[in-house]
């Protein structure tokens, strides 16, 4: 089940139209790590500098998630679940999902983002919070 989530401070100043900022990594990490958007931004910049790359690089968010108690899993070859199917199949898990050049946070059967990708996006890999 989809639930709207956008911690970006500029969202509140927006007048109308769709959200078009490419900050899905920051939104997903902010929810997963219980940090403000600003603190998440700083954490990704610091990690990116360590790795000499950009802040939304897969290796940047992977390092941050692994360091914060998440473990990486690839979805096996074959049928890839949609975001909604994944959330339903993992009703008690806290996860960050990697879908078609996008990250989504999922918790207790719900997924949080600026748009409802429930039936269209396929999950390719995910990070699950260790119990």
SULFEN-V469676 format. One record per backbone hydrogen bond with DSSP energy under -0.5 kcal/mol. CO is the residue of the C=O (numbers start at 0). NH is the residue of the N-H. If there is no record, write none. Layout:
co->CO nh->NH
co->CO nh->NH
This chain:
co->0 nh->110
co->2 nh->112
co->7 nh->10
co->7 nh->11
co->8 nh->11
co->9 nh->12
co->9 nh->13
co->10 nh->13
co->20 nh->22
co->22 nh->26
co->23 nh->27
co->24 nh->28
co->25 nh->29
co->26 nh->30
co->27 nh->31
co->28 nh->32
co->29 nh->33
co->29 nh->34
co->35 nh->39
co->36 nh->40
co->37 nh->41
co->38 nh->42
co->39 nh->43
co->40 nh->44
co->41 nh->45
co->42 nh->46
co->43 nh->47
co->44 nh->48
co->45 nh->49
co->46 nh->50
co->47 nh->51
co->47 nh->52
co->53 nh->56
co->56 nh->59
co->56 nh->60
co->57 nh->61
co->58 nh->62
co->59 nh->63
co->60 nh->64
co->61 nh->65
co->62 nh->66
co->63 nh->67
co->64 nh->67
co->64 nh->69
co->65 nh->68
co->68 nh->129
co->70 nh->127
co->72 nh->125
co->80 nh->122
co->81 nh->85
co->82 nh->86
co->83 nh->87
co->84 nh->88
co->85 nh->89
co->87 nh->90
co->89 nh->92
co->89 nh->108
co->92 nh->94
co->92 nh->107
co->93 nh->128
co->94 nh->105
co->95 nh->126
co->96 nh->98
co->96 nh->103
co->97 nh->123
co->97 nh->124
co->98 nh->101
co->101 nh->98
co->103 nh->96
co->104 nh->111
co->105 nh->94
co->106 nh->109
co->109 nh->106
co->110 nh->2
co->111 nh->104
co->112 nh->4
co->114 nh->116
co->116 nh->82
co->116 nh->120
co->117 nh->83
co->120 nh->82
co->121 nh->99
co->121 nh->123
co->123 nh->74
co->124 nh->97
co->125 nh->72
co->126 nh->95
co->127 nh->70
